[in-house]
């Protein structure tokens, strides 16, 4: 089979796939085509062909447009550009419809569950439009010339163009006007009091055997920092490339010196009237309204009894633990478990008035196995993008909590986890999906599971 890279074909696009593309076919092979919409006839240029049954392509010309197509709101993310805004050329309702189709298909395929999905917008309030100005936390790369920018899609190349509409108003002011440390990353966070914090992360350590410094590994989809683990794409050409990719990931996520450039590096946030203070580089939901939105859903679904035992796993700074602690009261116990020691410390400070919240810095899978066989009434878990997985869900099911509130930002990992719960005897009694990342293919899902 010949290499199709650079070849162009007329393709009629079908359903959306998980990852911000639509599925097309040509001469018996599948094309994953970005920048197109279902039903459109496009001229697709192949950008990646590793052989096998599929290859990747960009829609470089729209021959028959969908009625859902609009002028792109992001000038950085078109064919050959960044991966920040996969769907900026579709109306907001169409974007949410595409995400709903993907979530429904993943649930059908991986969980064996047919479910109609509606993706809801997160209220923008007065601080932003529904599809722009929503991102309060941005991670940028710095190129070899010291210019800040975003990564080209599926590439370590840096595009020094900060015109993407995602960041909140004022977040990018002045960043393009100065030089930064080549190879560094920048974290820009606008906190709940409107204070902007800019922190420069030193370049990753020298990568052995390559003669160069790592450039943030294979985090290749534009803005970083959507979830804690930031897993990227594996190497493309055999074991050597996979080992190099693993080394780059390890270097990119290893502890790095931080330099506060603006603000004090301590971001203040508010949820349900409670104040948190955490490192500007720590984990917080990128959409400025997401933490409050998810917290309200968790509080509604948990409905923990006074005096009950509850677990908040992958708890971060304890936003959900705080809401459940109010329900169980001083006669109850809430265990909050998080692997980041700094997040645990920041959460403990914010929850000093709730001494029945017991925080632990530990890996969730290990912590569960160390607990006595007492069934918690409710368990909340918000795992990294890769999901909770078989080990954690099996351990949870062994304890038979009455209710589980599960949160996931990757439709495939979320659907796999739902399938594991269902196999363990749990029923999904509530499910909501939110457009927490407007303009992108990302979506946040929350499920209530009950025995």
N, C-alpha and C positions, 0 to 999 in steps of 0.2 A: 504494500500500500504506500503510495507516494505521500510525501509531507505536504499538507495543504497550507502551511503558514504563508500568509500574504495573498492567498487566492481569494477571489470574491465570487459569491453566488447569490442569486435571487432566491429568497427563502420566505415562505409563509410561516409566521410564528404561531405557536400553540400556547399551551398553558404556561404560567410562570413556574420556575423551579426555585428551590431553596438556595439562595445566594445572590439574588438580584438579576436573574436572567430569564429569558423565555426559551422554550424548547422548539427548535426547528429540525428539519431533516433534509439531507441531501445525499443522493446516491447510496442510500442505506445506512448512512452514519448520522448520529445525533449531533446537532450543533447547539451549544449553550450560548445564546446570543444576548448580550447586554445592550441596553439603550433602545430596546424595542418593546412593544406592547402586544398582548394577545390579539391575533387576527390581522396584524399588519403584514403587508408585503414589504420586505426590506432588501437592500443590498448588504450582505454580510461579508465582512473581511475577517478571515481566520487569523487569530492572534496567537494561538497556542495549539500545537498538535503533537501529542506524545504517542500517536498511534492508537490502536484499539478502536473501540466503538464510538467514541465521542471526541470532539475538539471544542475549543472556545473561540468565540468570534464577537466582533462589534458590529452593530448596525450603523453603517457609515452613510447610508442614504435611505430615506423613507419613501417608498414608492406608492404605497397606499396607506394613509395614516388612519389611526383609530380616532374616533370622536373624543376619546379621553385624553388625547395628546394636547399639550400646551407648550409654549415657549419655555425652555429649561430655566429654572430659577437659579441654578448653580453653573457658573461659567468655568468651573475647574474640572468637572467630572464627566465630560463627554468622552467620545471614543479616543482612546490613547491617553486619557487624563487620569485624575485621581479616583479613588474608590469611595469618596465621601458621600455622594448623593446618587444612589442608584436609580431613583425614580423621580428626579426633579422635573422631568418632562411630562409627568402625568398629573391630572387634577388630584387634589387631596382625597376626594372620595374614591377615585380609581386606585390611588396608592394603597389605601386601606383595604380595598377589595382584593388587590393582588396579594397582600399579606394574609388576608383571611383564607384565600384559596390555598396558599402554601401551608398554613397551619392545619387546615382541614385535611389536606393530602397527607401530611406527615402523621397526623393522628390515625388516619385510615390505614396507612401503610405500616407504621411501626407499633401502633397500639391496638390495631384491629377494631377501631372505634369510629363509627360514622357520626359526625357532629357538625351541624351548621355553626359557622364561626362569624361573629361580628367583631371587627376591630374598632375600638372606640378611641376618639382623640382624647388626649389629656388636656384639660382646660388650660388655655393660654393666659386667661386673665387680662390684665392691662400691660403686662411686661413684654409681650411678643405677639406676633401673628401666629396662626396655627402651624405654619410650615417653615417659619424662619425666626431666628433670634431666640430659639428655645434652649440652646446648649450652654450650660453654665460652666462646663469644665472641658477643656480642650488640651490635647497633647500634640505638639508639633515636633517635627524633625528639623535639624539644621544641616544644610548642605556643606560641601567642602569650601565654599566661599563665605560661609558665615550667615547665610540667608535662611530665615525660618520659612517653613512650608509644610506641605503634606506629601505623602507618598503616592507615587503613581500606582495604579491598580496592579496588584500582584507583582510588585517590583520594590526594590530598595531605593530607586531613584527619588529624589526630592523635587517637587514642583514648588518653586518659590512664588506662590500666588495665594493670597489670603482672602480672596473674594467670596469664598463659600458662605452661603447665607445662614448656616447653622448657628454660629456663636451669637451670644447675646449682644445687644447694642453696646459698643464701646470696648468689648473684650479684646479686639485686635488692634485698637488704636496705638499707633506708634511702633508696633512690633516690626513692621517691614522697613522702618526707617533706620534701624541700627544693625550692627553686626553682632553675631553671637559666636559662641565657641564652635568651630566646625566639628560635626559629629555628635554634638550634644542634643538633648531633647529639651523642650520647653513645656512646662505645665502652666496653663493659664486657667485660673479659677475665679469666678465672680461669686462671692458668697451671699448669704441671705440678707446681709446688711448693705449689699451693693459694693463692697470693697473688692477691688481686683488684686489678686495675688499672682505674681509671675515668679516661677522657680525654674532655674536652669539645672538640669541633671547632667553631670559630667559625662563625656563619651564613655561607652562601655570599654572594658578592659581589652587590650590587644588580643585578637583572636589567633591562637597558635597555628602556625603553618600556612597562613595566608598572606603575611607581609603587609597587613593593613589593619585598620581598626574597624570593628563592626559598626554598621550603620542601622542599628535597631533591628537587625535580623530580618525576619520575613513578615513583620507586621505590615501588611501591604494594602490595607483598605482605607487609606486616608487618615482621618482623625482617630487617635488611639484612645484608650481609657474607657471603653464602654463597659467592660467587665474586669473582674480582678485578674483572671488568668491570662487574657490576651493571647490565646493560642492562635498560631498562624498556620501557614500551609507547609506541608512537608517538602523535602527536597525532591527534585524532579528527575535526576539521572542516576538512580541506583544508590547503593549504600554509602558511597563517598559523599554525595550531595546531602543525603539524609543526615550523616554525621555532622557535616558542616552546618546544616540548618539547625540541628540540635544545639551545636556549640554557639551559634549566633543567638538562639533563643535564650540559652543559659546566660550569656553575657548581657543581653538586653535586659533581663529581669533580675540580674544580681544586684545587690545593694550598690548604689552609686552616690558619690558626693553630691550634695544639693546646695545651690547658692540662691538665696532669696534676693530677687532683683527689685521687686515691688511688693508692697504690703508687708506683712510680718510672717507670711507662710502659715498662718493659723486661720483657717476658714471657719466662720461662724454660720451655722445653719439652724433653721427652726422647723419643727414638725409638731403639729398638734399642741402648739404653745410651749413646747419644751425647747431649750437651747442646747445645741451641741457645738463644741469647738474641736476641730480636728486638723491634722496636717493638710495643707492645700494639695499635697501629692497623694493623700489617702483616698480610699474609695468613697465616693458619693454618687448618687444617680446623676447622669449627665443632664437629663431634662430637669429644669429647675422645679417643675411641678410634680415630678414622678414620686419622690419620697413621700409626700403628703398623700398622693393618690393611692399608692400601694398600701400605705399605713392604714388608711381608712378602710380599705377592702379587708385587710388582715384583721382589724379590730372587729369588723362586722361578722366575719366568718369564724373567728376563733371562739367567740362567746364563751370564754372559759368561766367555770364556776368559781365562786369565792372559796378560797382555800385549796384550789386545785394545783396540780403539778403541770408545768408547761415547759417545753423546750423550744429555744430559738437557735437553730443551727445555721452556720455560716452567718453569724449575727452582725458582722461589721461593728458599728458603734452602738448597736442595740436599739435601733429605731422601733422595730417590731416588738422587742422584749418590753419596751416601755409601755406600749399599748396593752399588751397582755398582762403586764404586772398590775396595771390599774384594775383589771377585771378580777384577778385572783386575790388581790389585796394582801395585807400583811400576814395573813394566815396561810397564804400559798407560797409557792416557790417557782421561780422562772430561772432555768439554766440557759445562759447565753454562751454559745461556743463559737469561737473564731480563731483562726490560725495566726492572724496578725496581732502581735503583742501591742503594737502602738494603737491599733483600733480598740483593743480590749481596754487599754489604759484610758483612752479618750472616752469610751463608753462608760466606764466605771465612774469617771469624774462627772459626766452628765447625769448619771442615775444615782447620785449619792443619797437622794431622798427616798430611794426605793431599795432598801437593804435586802429585801427578799429576792432581788435579782442577783444571781450568783454567776459571775463572769469567769470563763476559763479560756486561756490561750492554749488551744490544742487542735489537732487534726480531728475532724468530725468522726471519721470512720473508726479511729482508735478510741475516742472519748466514749462513743456509744457502747462499745464492747466492755468498757470498764465500769459501766453503771449497773447498780443492782436491778434485778428484774422487777421493777415497779413500772407499771404502765402510766406514762403521762397522759393527761386528758387530751391535750392538743400539742402538736408539733408543727412549728413553722420552719421551713427551710428555703433559703434563697442561694442555691449553689452557684459556682462559677459557670461560665458558658458551656463547659463540657457536661454539665448536669450532675446529679447525685450518683447515678450508676447503681449497678447490681449490689455491690457490697453494702452501701449505706442503706438502700431501700430494703434489702433483706434483713438487716439488723433492726431497722425501724419496724418492719412488719412483725418481727419476732416479739417486739414489746407490745404490739397491738394497741397503739393509741387510738382513741375514739375518733379523732379528727386530725387530718394532716392538711396544712395549707402549703402548697408547693408553688414556687415561683421560678420561671425560667425565661431566658432571653434568646435561646436558640431553639427554633421550632423542632428540629430533629432530635436534639437531646431531651427537650421537654416531652415530646411524644414517646420516645423510648422509655423515659421514666414513668410516664402515665401507664404504658403497657406493663411495666414491672409491678406497679401498684395494683393494677387490675388482676394480674395473675396471682397476686397475694391475697385477693379477696376484697379489695377496696373498690368502692363505687365513686365515680366522679359525680358529685351532686351540684357543683357550681363550676363554671369556667368563664373567665373573662380575659380578653386580649386587648392590649393598649398600644396605640401608635406612639410609643415613647421616643422614637427616633424618626421624626417626619423627614421625608425626602429620601430616606434610605430603605433598604429591604428588611431592616431589623424590627422586631416586634417583641413585646413583653407579654407573657402569658401567666395567669394565676389560676390555680385549680384548688377546689376544696374536695378532699377525699374522705369518705366515711365508711366505716364497717357496717 
